[in-house]
Amino acid sequence: MTDHSARIDPTKPSIARVYDYLLGGTDNFPVDREVGDFFLRELPGSVAIAFAARRALVRAVGAMAGDGIRQFLDLGSGLPTAENVHQVAHRHRADARVVYVDNDPTVLAHGRALLAADPRTALVEADLLEPERLLDDPDVRRLIDFGRPVGLVLSAVLHHFEDSERPAGLVRWWAERLPPGSLVYISHFRSGGNEETGLLERKLQESFGRGRWRTDEEILGLFGDLELLEPGLVPCPLWRPEPAAGEGDLSVWERLISCALARKR
């Protein structure tokens, strides 16, 4: 078995580990906390972005399971945290199958240890820009039946792709291979046309060498010909919120990440 921990570089920040730190996790290094602390110190309140994205993902997986989806493919899943996709899916359907996909050594080392005892889940190492190889992976083939509806999850990942990497083409590639009735969930950093957006975007590009905020029109373009479901593309806290969430005004940070769920007809 591959020792992924041997490939972990504690001197370079990891997108997955920074997210983990901001969400209160412990699978991170000083270099990751340095990036995270910049957001906490220089942009107080910005951690709300990470929490808004995670909570919307939980609601979306529940909605997909409630709509009959029993198998999920989570692309760019990141580090395991509370309320993972498989945990949420299994609350609704005990037989749900989940394949997580990432190429971060930290994610692979911790995630595989966590999921090893559950035959309904797997964590696959793959580059999202090589979907053909991922489609042929033995664990993907074992757990995902592409003759039945699939829940495709792209949570807070496509904003790490540059335009030259054609993220809309990646979504289209998968959509063409999903059967009718499949659901596609995307959350994405949203351009706010304000100082906060610029600071966040610059920091991510400086730290990771990549990152692209997009406008609502650009995010909608990622869905291609898929049918958007209610309430369409909205800031994550407004996507089918829990009744107890109330109707308070959103902070500037909560408006900087949007999401939508779409169906392949």
SULLIN-V110437 format. One record per residue. PHI is phi in radians with two decimals (999 if undefined). Layout:
BEGIN
<<PHI> <PHI>>
END
This chain:
BEGIN
<<999> <-1.16> <-1.59> <-1.20> <-1.09> <-1.19> <-1.68> <-1.29> <-1.85> <-1.34> <-1.68> <-2.10> <-1.18> <-2.00> <-0.96> <-1.09> <-1.27> <-1.14> <-1.02> <-1.00> <-1.08> <-1.13> <-1.53> <1.64> <-1.39> <-2.09> <-1.57> <-2.65> <-2.07> <-0.91> <-1.14> <-1.29> <-1.17> <-1.09> <-1.17> <-1.06> <-1.17> <-1.05> <-1.11> <-1.18> <-1.51> <-1.52> <-2.26> <-1.00> <1.74> <-1.20> <-1.07> <-1.04> <-1.08> <-1.11> <-1.21> <-1.09> <-1.13> <-1.14> <-1.16> <-1.15> <-1.06> <-1.03> <-1.17> <-1.17> <-1.10> <-1.06> <-1.15> <-1.14> <-1.10> <-1.15> <-1.64> <1.74> <-1.30> <-2.10> <-2.53> <-2.27> <-2.12> <-1.82> <-1.56> <1.22> <-1.21> <1.34> <-1.25> <-1.07> <-2.35> <-1.07> <1.11> <-1.21> <-0.98> <-1.19> <-1.16> <-1.16> <-1.07> <-1.23> <-1.14> <-1.62> <-2.49> <-1.09> <-1.63> <-1.10> <-2.02> <-2.36> <-2.03> <-1.64> <-2.30> <-2.79> <-2.25> <-1.43> <-0.99> <-1.14> <-1.05> <-1.14> <-1.12> <-1.38> <-1.16> <-1.15> <-1.12> <-1.19> <-1.68> <-0.98> <-1.55> <-1.97> <-1.20> <-1.51> <-2.29> <-2.71> <-2.12> <-1.89> <-1.49> <-2.85> <-1.53> <-1.08> <-1.44> <-2.14> <-1.12> <-1.07> <-1.15> <-1.12> <-1.03> <-1.59> <-1.10> <-1.01> <-1.22> <-1.11> <-1.16> <-1.24> <-1.79> <-1.94> <-1.73> <-1.35> <-1.59> <-2.17> <-0.95> <-2.12> <-1.71> <-1.67> <-1.97> <-2.25> <-1.62> <0.91> <-2.16> <-1.20> <-1.29> <-1.61> <-1.78> <-1.32> <-1.02> <-1.13> <-1.57> <0.94> <-1.07> <-1.12> <-1.15> <-1.14> <-1.07> <-1.10> <-1.01> <-1.22> <-1.04> <-1.17> <-1.77> <-1.51> <-1.32> <-0.97> <1.65> <-1.21> <-2.11> <-2.15> <-1.97> <-2.30> <-2.12> <-2.75> <-1.03> <-2.03> <-1.08> <-1.82> <1.07> <-2.39> <-1.10> <-1.07> <-1.02> <-1.09> <-1.12> <-1.10> <-1.10> <-1.11> <-1.14> <-1.14> <-1.15> <-1.15> <-1.37> <-2.06> <1.31> <-2.80> <2.43> <-2.55> <-1.23> <-2.33> <-1.31> <-1.00> <-1.09> <-1.19> <-1.16> <-1.04> <-1.11> <-1.15> <-1.42> <1.00> <-1.60> <-1.16> <-1.54> <-1.21> <-1.73> <-1.05> <-1.66> <1.42> <-1.56> <-2.50> <-0.94> <-0.89> <-1.10> <-1.66> <-1.46> <0.74> <-1.15> <-1.15> <-0.97> <-1.31> <-1.22> <1.32> <-2.22> <-1.18> <-1.15> <-1.41> <-1.31> <-1.04> <-1.23> <-1.12> <-1.51> <-1.64> <-2.44> <-2.09> <-2.68> <-2.78> <-2.14> <-2.35> <-2.02> <-1.56> <-1.51>>
END
